Amino acid sequence: MKDLELGESVSVNGACQTVAALSRDGFVCDLLPETLRATNLGKLRAGSRVNLERALGPGDRLGGHIVNGHVDGTGRVVSVSRRPARIELLVPEELFRYIVPKGSVALNGVSLTVGPDPAGGRFEVFVIPHTWERTNLGDLTRGVEVNVEVDIVAKYIEAFGRQGRGEKE
């Protein structure tokens, strides 16, 4: 909350939101219908634990995968194991086509590496202890819906390929 300003972008569970109001204990964002459709934000209850991240500033280091805060859709947790920390997910085909072995994916705004064998709409990610303890990924259980942001580079490659062939989206 330090130095948070009106109009600033904050990722809430991976969905980029604009700070519309500030209070002593938090901030308020306006959720648009598309955000409610494409994310799990409308399903949260008071007291739900969420991942928050402020936008990078000019000159900040980019220490991981590129994550835009533009949730592409949701997936369902198939299984969770604690040792090693591992999450298996099922996503719709329109998202799964961007899931590649050892590629990147963001779950609830947390950038992770895809496991070695995605297939049939399912893939797994392994989570390091630091991330497991400091995000809401450690709270996930079977059947829970998570926000998914796929690799932006894969989406650009697909779009450029389509344009090169004269195809429309």
Sequence and secondary structure as in RCSB ss.txt:
>XXXX:A:sequence
MKDLELGESVSVNGACQTVAALSRDGFVCDLLPETLRATNLGKLRAGSRVNLERALGPGDRLGGHIVNGHVDGTG
RVVSVSRRPARIELLVPEELFRYIVPKGSVALNGVSLTVGPDPAGGRFEVFVIPHTWERTNLGDLTRGVEVNVEV
DIVAKYIEAFGRQGRGEKE
>XXXX:A:secstr
 TT  TT EEEETTEEEEEEEE SS EEE   HHHHHHSSGGG  TT    EEE   TT    SS   S   EEE
EEEEEETTTTEEEEE  HHHHTT  TT EEEETTEEEEB S  BTTEEEEE  HHHHHHSGGGG  TT EEEEEE
 HHHHHHHHHHHHHTT   
